Amino acid sequence: MPAFRTNPRAQSAALESHVLRDNPRLSFDPRKLDTDLLVWARSDLGTIMNDSTVSAWADYSGGGNGFAQGTASNQPTLNVGGLGGRPELFFDGSDDHMDGASPFGMITAKDSWTIVVVCGNGWTYGGSSGNFYQGRMIFGGSGSGAAWPSLGCSAVVGNQPRGGFWNGAINPTCVTHNITAGEPFILALIDDSGDMFGRLNGEDGATYSSAGSIQSIATGFTLGKGPDLVSAQWDWWNAGVSEMLVFDGALDEVQLGNLDTYLGDRYGIQL
């Protein structure tokens, strides 16, 4: 009887997948920071395909806080030639979106958290019904309006990516800096014991003092569209998303700088 032979190519591919899943080969691992990582979605890993569209996007933080979309017509596509020559989830600006986990349920101190997103080329600024409803929405609250912190790009009050949330009484909003529509960017929103600020490509914006905490109605968020409010004149996101991270606390300047360097190098974004 001939000896059983393994398929070295298949074995190598399986090993590669296992290694990347459990311990991605990176010079910087956001799971090693002092602040716990709650969501880590990378579009070069963990995308579940439904033919040509993406039905689920895995979370590599270990928390199981990934994204999903069961309706095929609302699923983003996977653009294999995104930032840095890596794949990216591409949202069509019409109805593509994915649902995520409850922020109130996952975050420990409701006034201390960090959200970071990397977005690709070709996006445009959207309109707005006010400072908080930020035009083209990268993500926003689902089910309970704008309770979950929202990030977007609006032409109102200058061409500046911005973020904000409903704190139970008002909508504190942080703008960052001017950027030309279509340019790739690393955008962060940080709430540091109630004081909130935005950060764009490594540069901090102004702090909104006493912004407060996310509320218990923040039961989920939706990637690719804005808050679920009838009065909000938000627009759907119309470009790629390469990576998204949520931390259980406010990253300090050293941690933010290290994260920016990793993301900038990885996706070819000038800081």
N, C-alpha and C positions, 0 to 999 in steps of 0.2 A: 504494500500500500504506500503511495507517495506521501512524503511528509507534508503536513499542513503548513501553508505559507500565508503569512499576513500580507496585506496590501500596504506597503510602506507609505505610499502617497496618502491614502485614506487615513492611516494611522497618524501621520504627521499633521493632517488637517484637523483631526479630532483633538490631538494634543494642543495644537495651536489655539483652538477655540477654548479649550479648558483653561489654558494659561492666561489668555486674555480676559476671560470671564473672572477668574479668581484673583489674578494679580497682574493687571495690565502693565506692560513693559514701558513705563514712563519714568522720566527723571523726576517728576513731581506727582505725588499721589494725594489728591484732596481728602482722602479718607484718613490721612495721617496727621491732619491739623489738630490743634487742641480743641477746636470747635467741631462738634459732631456734624457729619454730613448726613442729610436726610434724603436728598434726591440727587442722583448723578446719572443723567441720561446723555449718552453720546451716540450720535447718529451713525458712527462707524461700527457700533456694537449693539446688539440687542434689539434690532428692528425685526418684527414679525411681519412677513410679507403676505399680502392677499393678492396674488398675481402681481400687478404693477404698482399697487398701493400698500401703505403701511397700516396694519390694523392694531399694532401694539408697539410700545417703545419701553424697553426694560429699564429698571432702576438698578445701577451698579453700586449704590451706597450700602446695600445689604438690608435696607428697610422695606423693600417691596413696594415702593411708592412710584410705580411706573404710570404710563399713559395708555389709553386704549380708545378705539373708535370702531364700533360694530357695523356702522353703515358704510358700505363700500364707496358710495358717491361722496361721502364727507371725509374720506381718508386722504392724508397727504401722500404725495409720491416721494420716491427716494431718488434724489439727484446724485449720481455717483461722482460728478465732477464739481463738488462744492468747494468751500474755502480750504486752502491748503492742499487741494487735490484730494480731499476726503469726501465721503458721502455726506449729504445733508437732507433733512426732511424739508420738502418744499410744499408750502401752503399756497393755494391758488388765488387767494384774495376774494373768494366768493362764498364758499361754505365749508372748506376744509378745517377741521379742528379735532382735538383729542382731549379727553377728560382725564384729570389727575386726582390725587388723594386730597383728604381734608387737611388744610393747614392748621386749623385750630386743634385737631386731634394729634398732629405730629410734632408741633412746636411746643417746647416746654415753657419758656417765659414768653408770653404773648407780645411783649414789647421789645423783644430782642431776637432778630433773625437777619439773614442775608440771602438774597436771591441774585443769581448771576445767569445771564443768557448770552450766547454768541449767535449773531445773526449775519446772514450773507448778503450778497450783492443784489441790486435791482429793486429794492423796496422803494416805496414812495410815502411821503407824508400824507396823512389823512386829515379830515376835518375834525371839528370838535364842537360840542355844545357847552363848553366851559373848560377850565383848567384841568379838571380831573378826568374828563372823558377824552382820552388821549389819541383820538384819530385812529391810525393803523395800530391795532392791538396785537402785541405778541402773545399776551395772555391776560386773562381777567377772571373775575369771580364767576362761578357757575352756581345756579340754583338760588343764591341769595344775593344777587346783585354784585356790588363792588366790594363786598366784605373782604375778600382775599386781595392782597396787594396786587396791583395791576401795572403792567409795563407796556408802553406804546410809543409811537412817534407821531407828533402833532405839529402842524404848521402854525398853530395858535401861540402867541407870545414868543415868536421866534422859532426857527427850525431846530428844535431840541427834543431828543428822546427824554422821556419823563416817567415818573411812577408815582403811585399814591394808593390810598385805600380808605375805606370807611371805618372810622374809629368809634362809632356809636353816636357821634354828634355831628361831625363835619368830615370833609374829605381832604385831609392834608396832602399836598402834592409837592413833589420835588422835581425841578428841571435840572438838566445837566449842562451841556454845552452845545453850541451850534455844530452841526455836521451836515455835509451835503447828502441829499437823498441818494440812496443806492449804495453808499459806502458801507463796507462791513464794519461791525462794531462789537465790543464787549460792554454790556450794560449791566450795572449792578444797582440794587436798591437795598440799603442797610438801615435797619431800625436798631439803634443802640440805646437801650433802656428808655425808649420813648422818643429819642431824638433821631430823626430820619434824614438821610441824604442819599442822593444819587451819585453814581460814578460812571464815567464814560471813557473807555480806552485809557484807563489808568489815572484819570484826573477827577478829583472830587468836585461835586457841585456844592451849592450852599446848603446848610443844615436847616431843616424845619424843626424848631425846638418844640418839645412837648407834643409830638405827633400822636403819641398814645399807643394803644395795643390793638391787635386784631380781635374781632369779636367772635362769639360762639356761633354766629350764623355763617361763618366762613367754613362751609362744609365741603368745599371743593374748588378747583380752578380749571379753566379751560384754555388750552394752548391753541392759539390761532384766531381768537376772537375776543371781543370785549365784554364788559359787564352785562349781565342779564337784566337790564333795566329798559323799560319801554321808551323812556325819555332820552336815553343815551344815544347820541348820534355817532357811534363808533363805526369803524370800518374794519373789515377782516384783514388779517395779516397776509401779505402778498409777496413773500420771499422765503428764503431758507432759514432753518434753525439748526445749528450744528451741535450745540451742547447746552445743557441746562443744569444748574446746581442750586440746591437749597440747603442752608446751614442752620443748625439749631442754636443760633446766637449771632451776635455781631462780630464779624471778622475785624481784627485790628489792622492798622496800616501795613504792618509787615506781612501779615497773612494775605491781605488784599494784593499787595505788590507781588508776592510770590505767585499767587493765582493768576494775576494779569500777565506775568512773564510767561508762565506755562501756556496760557491760552493764546497769547500773542504769537509765540513761537510756533505753536501747533497749527494755527490757522492763518499765519502770515499777515497779522494785523499790526500796523504800526502804532506803538504807544507814544 
